[in-house]
Amino acid sequence: MVLTASLFNQLLHHFPRTEFAALVKATKAERHARGFTCWTQFVAMLFCHLAKADSLRIICNGLSCCLGKLKHLGISEAPNKSSLAYANQHRPAELFQQLFWKTLERFRSQLALGPTQKSFRFKNKLLSLDSTTISLCLSLFPWAQFKKVKGGVKAHVLLDHDDYMPRFVHFTGAFHSDVQAAHRLPVQRGSIIVMDRAYIDYDLWAKWTTMGMFFVTRLRHDLSIEVIQHRPIPANRNILQDDLISLSSYQGRRECPFPLRRIIVWNAEHQENIVLLTNHLTFGASTIANVYRQRWQIEVFFKTLKQNLKVKTFVGTSENALLIQIWTALLALLLLRWLHFLSSKNWSFSNLSCLLRMNLFTYRDLKDWLNDPFGTPPLEPPSQQLVLELA
């Protein structure tokens, strides 16, 4: 007799049913529901990402093939296509949004994503800000019009470099500018935000400087600046210039009258100069250059999300269904990050995702499977017939 549940069941243990029920009640997600619960919807959408199911039919048929094992997941039977489609269209995506933030906060408090990763000696929290566009077919998603014959939505993400998971996520139409979302960021004094040239906004810089936040970005060549002071540069480094500057245009002087810093770095790999702009005046120039280099981590995050989870093709065409699929993809990514940290195997994130997809309903202890995924499942213990001695 196998004494463990399936791997899928063990993953679902990280979403306590009492906590989930409280969120369902708070968001009124099961209002006027008739039999089809939000938990069944959640299990089906999580299965969509972990099993890489491409359509509602594959989700429902995939769960139907495991009908005898579904009770261990907390559902009695596989959902119908129509029921799942209706739930994704009408039940609020806010339920899965709140579930993601609550689960992520619990993982962080328990250090379930691993110890804090520190690449620098300073104690400031390092964050990366960027957005990614998810292209959509305009005929299927007319509400997401982006260009004349193209649709899309944009995900704005603030990535925490302590665990490489988001601190802020906001969705807009693809035609919205990145700066509009940047004004919605939660303020944390002393944090350092790394971003690209899409976030050049004088009012935003002044707001962050006043609130004690620091930023590192690339300087656009058409900005009018005035050099105040040439600062010494470190020896034997790739720093070419370090200047204290101010914005010289009328709008710049009016909206951001604070001193800034321009650092010119030589990029030997691409044989070009990189001009950085920051409001941090005390860190070394080499430190600022290395901080900007860490911005690549948010590109890795977007690549990991799109390559391993279902966020490029969608099983619903409404805005609510799309948001539900993206939030459940982030929940699946959180589980995969946790598994990747637990595993003692030095395997890639994509290999872990692929092997888990093939073993969702394998009955093995999760940690044993992570350490030895190619081992055989536990065998049933042999039955022992006791001898009854008769007088």
Residue pairs with C-beta under 8 A, 6 or more apart in sequence:
1 380
1 381
2 363
2 377
2 378
2 380
3 378
4 10
4 363
4 364
4 365
4 378
5 72
5 363
6 69
6 72
6 73
6 360
6 361
6 362
6 363
7 356
7 359
7 360
7 361
7 362
7 364
7 366
7 369
8 47
8 50
8 73
8 360
8 361
9 72
9 73
10 365
10 366
11 46
11 50
11 335
11 366
12 43
12 46
12 73
12 74
14 103
14 107
14 335
14 338
15 42
15 99
15 103
17 39
17 74
19 102
20 38
20 39
20 42
20 99
23 29
23 95
23 98
23 99
23 102
24 30
24 38
24 95
26 98
27 92
27 94
27 95
27 98
28 92
29 38
29 91
29 92
29 95
30 37
30 38
30 91
36 79
36 83
36 84
36 87
37 75
38 87
38 91
38 95
39 74
39 75
40 75
40 79
41 79
41 84
41 87
41 88
41 91
42 96
42 99
42 328
43 63
43 73
43 74
43 75
44 59
44 60
44 63
44 78
44 79
44 84
45 59
45 88
45 96
45 324
45 325
45 328
46 328
46 331
46 332
47 53
47 59
47 62
47 63
47 360
48 59
48 310
48 315
48 325
48 328
49 309
49 310
49 328
49 329
49 332
50 332
50 335
50 353
50 356
50 357
50 360
51 59
51 62
51 357
51 360
52 309
52 310
52 357
53 59
53 62
53 310
53 315
54 310
54 313
54 315
55 315
56 81
56 84
56 85
56 315
56 316
57 81
59 79
59 84
59 315
60 78
60 79
60 80
60 81
60 84
61 78
63 70
63 78
63 79
64 78
66 361
67 77
67 78
69 361
70 76
70 77
70 78
85 315
85 316
85 321
88 315
88 316
88 318
88 320
88 321
88 324
88 325
89 316
89 318
89 320
89 321
90 320
91 320
91 324
92 320
93 320
93 323
93 324
93 327
96 324
96 327
96 328
96 331
97 323
97 327
99 327
99 331
100 327
100 330
100 331
100 334
103 331
103 334
104 165
104 166
104 334
106 112
107 113
107 334
107 338
108 163
108 165
112 338
112 341
113 163
113 165
113 337
113 338
113 341
114 163
114 341
116 162
116 163
117 161
117 162
117 163
117 164
118 162
119 126
119 161
119 290
119 294
120 126
120 287
120 290
120 291
122 283
122 287
124 190
124 191
124 192
124 214
125 160
125 161
125 162
125 188
125 190
125 191
125 192
126 161
126 162
126 191
126 192
126 194
126 291
126 294
127 158
127 159
127 160
127 161
127 167
127 191
127 192
127 193
127 194
128 158
128 159
128 161
128 193
128 194
128 195
128 294
128 295
128 297
128 298
129 156
129 157
129 158
129 159
129 182
129 185
129 193
129 194
129 195
129 199
129 298
130 156
130 157
130 159
130 178
130 195
130 196
130 198
130 295
130 298
130 299
130 302
131 154
131 155
131 156
131 157
131 178
131 181
131 198
132 154
132 155
132 157
132 302
132 306
133 146
133 152
133 153
133 154
133 174
134 152
134 153
134 154
134 155
134 174
134 311
134 312
134 326
135 150
135 151
135 152
135 312
136 144
136 146
136 150
136 151
136 152
136 153
136 314
136 322
137 151
138 144
138 145
138 146
138 149
138 150
138 151
140 317
141 151
141 317
141 322
142 151
143 318
143 319
144 151
144 152
144 153
144 173
144 174
144 319
145 151
145 173
145 175
146 152
146 173
146 174
146 175
151 174
152 173
152 174
153 171
153 172
153 173
153 174
153 322
154 171
154 172
154 173
154 174
154 176
154 178
155 169
155 170
155 171
155 326
156 168
156 169
156 170
156 171
156 172
156 178
156 181
156 182
157 166
157 168
157 169
157 298
157 301
157 302
158 166
158 167
158 168
158 169
158 185
158 193
159 165
159 166
159 167
159 297
159 298
159 301
160 166
160 167
161 294
161 297
163 337
164 297
164 300
164 301
164 337
165 334
165 337
166 301
166 330
167 186
168 184
168 185
168 186
169 330
170 181
170 184
171 323
171 326
172 180
172 181
177 198
178 198
178 199
179 198
179 199
179 200
179 201
179 204
182 195
182 199
182 201
182 204
183 204
183 207
185 193
187 208
187 211
187 213
188 213
189 211
189 212
189 213
190 212
190 213
190 214
191 213
191 214
192 213
192 214
192 215
192 216
192 280
192 291
193 208
193 213
193 214
193 215
193 216
194 215
194 216
194 217
194 291
194 292
194 294
194 295
195 215
195 216
195 217
195 295
196 217
196 218
196 295
197 217
197 218
197 219
197 220
199 215
199 217
200 217
200 220
200 223
202 247
202 251
202 252
202 255
202 256
203 255
203 256
205 215
205 256
205 258
205 260
205 279
206 255
206 256
206 257
206 258
208 214
208 215
208 279
209 256
209 258
209 279
214 278
214 279
214 280
215 278
215 279
216 276
216 277
216 278
216 280
216 288
216 291
216 292
217 276
217 277
217 278
217 292
218 274
218 275
218 276
218 277
218 292
219 225
219 262
219 275
219 276
219 277
221 275
223 247
223 249
223 252
224 247
224 248
224 249
224 252
225 245
225 246
225 247
225 248
225 260
225 262
226 245
226 246
226 247
226 248
227 243
227 244
227 245
227 262
228 243
228 244
228 245
228 246
228 259
229 243
229 244
230 241
230 242
230 243
230 244
231 242
231 243
231 244
231 285
232 242
233 239
233 240
233 241
233 242
233 285
234 284
234 285
234 286
237 285
237 286
238 265
238 266
238 267
238 268
238 286
238 289
239 263
239 264
239 265
239 266
239 285
239 286
239 289
240 264
240 265
240 266
240 273
241 262
241 263
241 264
242 261
242 262
242 263
242 264
242 285
243 261
243 262
243 263
244 259
244 260
244 261
244 281
245 259
245 260
245 261
245 262
246 252
246 253
246 257
246 258
246 259
246 260
247 253
247 256
247 257
247 260
258 279
259 281
260 277
260 278
260 279
261 277
261 278
261 279
261 280
261 281
261 288
262 275
262 276
262 277
263 275
263 276
263 277
263 278
263 285
263 288
263 289
264 273
264 274
264 275
264 276
265 273
265 274
265 275
265 276
265 285
265 289
265 292
266 273
266 274
267 273
267 274
274 289
274 292
276 288
276 289
276 292
278 288
280 288
283 291
304 333
304 349
305 311
305 329
305 330
305 333
306 312
307 350
308 333
308 336
308 349
308 350
308 353
309 329
309 332
309 333
309 353
310 325
310 329
311 325
311 326
311 329
314 321
314 322
314 325
315 321
315 325
316 322
316 324
316 325
336 349
336 352
336 353
336 356
339 352
339 356
339 366
339 370
340 349
340 352
342 367
342 370
343 352
343 370
343 371
344 370
344 371
345 370
345 371
345 373
355 373
359 369
359 373
362 369
362 377
363 377
363 378
364 375
364 377
364 378
368 375
369 375
